[in-house]
Amino acid sequence: MKTYFVLENYDNLQKNGRLRKITGSLLQILNIKLIMGSDGNGEIALYEKCRGTEQVLQKLLSLIQSSGREPQDENLVITHCNNRSFAERLKMLVVERFNFKKIFVVPTGGLSSLYTDNKGVVLAF
């Protein structure tokens, strides 16, 4: 399974020692969004650095394209925490470009979105 995520806030990664506090602060100030995901060994890997929502969307589409997976054989799940507009926009762009078997957009909250926090989005297929 391929999993990618984009955060609006890096506080939880900082608190858990996965991101230095100064790095998280600079990312917030410079409006840099990180596309991260699993490295296949249970660790978080950095895949892309983006500035702004449009670039995040395009980079996510590019990651799907380069994943080596056949979308017609896969389900795509997009989860979001209070960010339905971004999730729906991503879904629309994915539908235009790929032929996934099914696409699900699912809201999260509470414990199920501890790391993603408010406005975070997770993409898995």
Secondary structure, DSSP 8 states (H G I E B T S, - for coil): --EEEE-S--HHHHHTTSS-HHHHHHHHHTTEEEEEEE-SSSSEEEEEEEESHHHHHHHHHHHHHTT---GGG-EEEEEESS-HHHHHHHHHHHHHH---SEEEEEE--GGGGTTT-TT-EEEE-
